[in-house]
Amino acid sequence: MRRAIAARSACGAYVPTNYHRYIGFEVAKPLLERAFLVTYGDSFLPIDFAAVYRAFGACGRPALMTVFRNDGRWDASNVIFEGGQVVLYDKQRRTRPAADFAFIDYGLSAMSRQVIADRVASGARADLFSSRL
């Protein structure tokens, strides 16, 4: 019963403007592990999280984004993926024609602590997937 009440009280609590103003990652650098996984948290991902983390460790890059071929079916494709790597991620597809984007971010990424430490002030909120980061 408590769960049902909590679910009803949360329903509709996040309007898009307030939600987007609030989301982000409140940085607590001392608590970050050497590397970590980030999910959008708004969908169930049937994926092997350990395999993604291992792939991240093996790739030698500071971040890894999971993507899938979308071709505009589920939502607007926002990733150009070539040669086994993300060439361009652009949420609004402003940098290239929409037809160039065949993939979409899957909602799971891996990042090194250093990416955050180098680019986000302690205590700040940041969109971890923005081009500014």
SULFEN-V947584 format. One record per backbone hydrogen bond with DSSP energy under -1.0 kcal/mol. CO is the residue of the C=O (numbers start at 1). NH is the residue of the N-H. E is the energy in kcal/mol with one decimal. If there is no record, write none. Layout:
CO/NH/E + CO/NH/E
This chain:
1/5/-2.2 + 2/6/-2.8 + 3/7/-2.7 + 4/8/-2.2 + 5/9/-2.4 + 6/10/-1.8 + 7/11/-1.4 + 10/13/-2.4 + 15/19/-3.0 + 16/20/-2.6 + 17/21/-1.8 + 18/22/-1.9 + 19/23/-3.1 + 27/123/-1.3 + 28/31/-2.4 + 29/32/-1.2 + 34/113/-3.5 + 36/111/-2.6 + 38/109/-2.4 + 45/47/-2.0 + 47/49/-1.2 + 48/52/-1.9 + 49/53/-2.4 + 50/54/-2.5 + 51/55/-2.5 + 52/56/-2.4 + 53/57/-2.2 + 54/58/-2.0 + 55/59/-1.5 + 62/112/-2.3 + 64/110/-2.7 + 66/106/-2.9 + 68/104/-2.2 + 70/73/-2.0 + 78/90/-2.5 + 79/103/-1.9 + 80/87/-3.1 + 80/88/-1.6 + 82/85/-1.4 + 85/82/-2.1 + 88/80/-2.9 + 90/93/-1.0 + 97/100/-2.1 + 98/101/-1.6 + 102/70/-2.6 + 102/71/-2.9 + 103/78/-1.4 + 103/79/-2.4 + 104/68/-1.9 + 107/40/-1.5 + 108/66/-2.4 + 109/38/-2.9 + 110/64/-2.5 + 111/36/-2.4 + 113/117/-2.6 + 114/118/-2.6 + 115/119/-1.2 + 116/120/-2.5 + 121/124/-2.4 + 124/27/-2.1 + 126/25/-1.8 + 127/130/-1.6
